[in-house]
Amino acid sequence: MSAAISVPVVKGWCPGLFAPMQAQDGWLVRVRPPLGRMTAAQARLVADSAEQDGNGQISLTNRGNLQLRGFKPDAALAFSRRMVEAGLGLADPEAERRTALQLSPLAGLDPACAAGALRCAERLYAGLAGSAALSALPDKFGFCVDGGGFFPTGVLQADIMLQAAGADGVSGAGGGLWRVVSGSACTVAQGPEEAVQTALALAGAYCEAYVRQGEKKRPLRVPSVGESLFAEIGLRPDAVGMASVAQAPRVRAGYLVGAASAAVAPLGRMTGTMLRACAAVAEEGDGVLRLTPWSGLIFSGLTKLPDLEGMITRPDDARLRVHACIGVSGCAQAVRDVGQDALSLAPFVPEGEILHVSGCSKGCAYPAVAEVTLVAGAEGYGLIRHGRAGDEPVRYVSGWEEVRACVQAPPEGERN
């Protein structure tokens, strides 16, 4: 059975606005709305493009991007021009690629989120767009401005992070101060302008190492890289501060805080019709859709979040407990319809736990540790407990009843 799970091909890059990627179901195109925000009109344009030029399928990625599927080559190349004209990307391909920046999705809405988060993100975005030397950054290298609040500091994760610091200098909104975090290293609290410059300097140091040594380890994946970057720019890490600790949002769908509510696309997948419906809902409020790294859209100014067909709008929906990649329909490396399997298993996932059903051992849909991970093979699934898709399975399961039983509760011999 173990031989049935093949070693996947790792491409090492992500599609971008100017870099479509060929997949099993056609070409993938991706758009990254600046600072994770788009207007209702922009959302309708994306929905129209998905239906007219692709197969109508849209994915909300864990980087706050929109990914459209099923494009033909000519349509994929024309997509970038339409998005730039609509204000959903930069005209310079290298500047567009450099600005992989996420912002707390509740910035400006949540009074507990750092008041200067949006302005800080705008400064960093401008700095990245204007720093041609940072074009050497690898495709997956990313930044974030994490203002804390309802979504606690640590919900956003990136290679270089600006995290709001409280008056005492530790994580927490307030005081207008920021810590710059890269891997296992962090600075003392800094003012916003100094923090932005520190982040750009760390990125420059990584570029020099990347070009000079061909180094591909990133701080987000190899935390010790952050310490070496601090040394490169002559900056001593804060001896008493803690580096970033990953957090999970306690609520992802439904009412959040203030006048903000959220809807989540199951498995991060939606259609053009669903996105168009979300645009109509946004217009009942402030007209803006804010993307989250957990496949959600946040609305503000609504008196009530209406039912959105196909979307998750309740915080206790079991589908929030499962993650799965596109599977056999869109990836040549997958052998099963893992998405349908994940949704079928969702009701059996214990509350508070995560099930990850992966088409191969790359684990694209959920790179973090899950309570249960199932990795597809030709004859069934490799079962991993409290690990990632690339870990060694504890055993292999094939019958559906056996798979369901493994999700509900581990046998005594498999308990940690």
Residue, then its C-alpha position, 0 to 999 in steps of 0.5 A: m500500500s505504501a508504494a501507492i503514494s508516489v513522491p510529488v513533484v515540487k515546483g517551488w513557485c506559485p502562480g502570480l498575476f504575470a506568471p500563470m501556471q498550467a494545471q490538469d484543468g487548464w491554466l491557473v491565474r492568480v490575482r492579489p488584491p492590494l492589502g487584501r481588499m477589493t471593491a464590489a465592482q472589482a469582485r464582479l470583474v473577477a467573477d466575470s473573468a472566471e466564467q468567461d475565460g475559465n471554468g468558473q472555479i475560484s479559489l481563495t488561497n491561504r495568502g489572501n489571493l484569488q486563483l481562477r482555473g481552466f484558462k486557455p493560454d491566451a486568456a491567461l496572458a490577457f488576464s493580467r492586463r484586465m486586473v491592472e486596469a481595474g486596480l487589482g495589481l501593479a503594471d510592473p511585473e517585478a513590483e507586483r511579485r515583490t508586494a506579497l504583503q498581507l494585512s490584518p483583515l480587520a484593520g480599520l474595523d476592529p478597535a482592538c487592532a492597532a490603529g496604525a496597521l493600515r498606514c504601516a502596511e501602506r508604507l511597507y507596500a510602497g517600500l516593496a514596490g519601489s525597491a527593485a533590488l528586492s526582485a531577487l526574493p523567491d516567489k513564496f517569500g512573504f510579508c505581513v502587518d499584523g495588528g492583533g485585536f479580535f484576530p490575535t497577533g500571530v494569526l498572520q504568518a510570513d517570512i518577515m512580519l510587523q507585529a503590533a506591540g503594546a506599551d510594554g513592547v510585547s505583542g498586542a495592539g496599542g502604543g503605535l509601536w511594532r516588532v519586526v519578526s523574522g523566523s526565531a528573531c525579533t526586534v525591540a519595539q520600534g516606531p512604524e517608519e523604523a519598523v518598515q525600514t528594518a523589514l526592508a533591510l532584512a529582505g535586502a539581506y535575504c536577497e544578497a544571501y539568496v543571490r550569492q549562495g543560492e540559499k532557498k531556506r526561508p525564515l517562515r520554514v527555517p526559523s534560524v534563518g531570521e537570526s542570520l538575517f539580523a546578523e547580516i544587517g548588524l541588528r541584535p535580536d531582542a533578548v527578552g522578546m519572544a518570536s512569533v507564535a502562530q495563532a488560530p482565529r477563534v471565529r472565522a465565519g458569522y459575526l466577528v466584531g463591531a459591524a464586521s461579519a464573515a463568510v467562508a468558502p468551503l475548502g476555499r472554493m467558490t464559483g463566479t456566481m458565489l463571488r458575485a453574490c458576495a459583491a452584492v452583499a458587500e454593497e449593502g454595507d461599505g462596498v468592500l470585500r476583505l480577504t482573509p488567509w483562511s478562505g473568507l471574505i469580511f463585510s462591514g456595515l451590514t445590519k445582518l449577514p444574509d445567507l449566501e448559498g454555498m458559503i459558510t456563515r455559521p461559526d460552528d459549521a463542521r466544514l470549517r474543520v476540514h482542508a483539502c486541495i483541488g484533487v484529481s480534477g485539477c492536479a496531475q499529482a492527485v489520484r482522488d477527489v479529496g475535496q469531496d472526501a473531506l466534505s463527506l468526513a466533516p461531520f465526523v471530525p471532533e469539535g476543535e480538531i482539524l482534518h486535512v485530506s491531501g491529494c499528495s504528500k506536498g500538503c498544499a492545502y494545509p501546511a500546518v500540523a493537523e490532528v488527522t491527515l489523510v494522504a491519497g494513494a491509488e488504493g486508499y489513504g495514508l493516515i498521519r496523526h498530529g503531523r503534516a502530509g509529508d510525514e510518515p503514515v502510521r498505517y494505510v486505510s482503504g475502506w470508507e468505514e475504516v477511514r471514517a472511524c480513524v477520523q472520529a477516534p484513533p485506536e488505542g495503539e495510535r493515541n499520543 
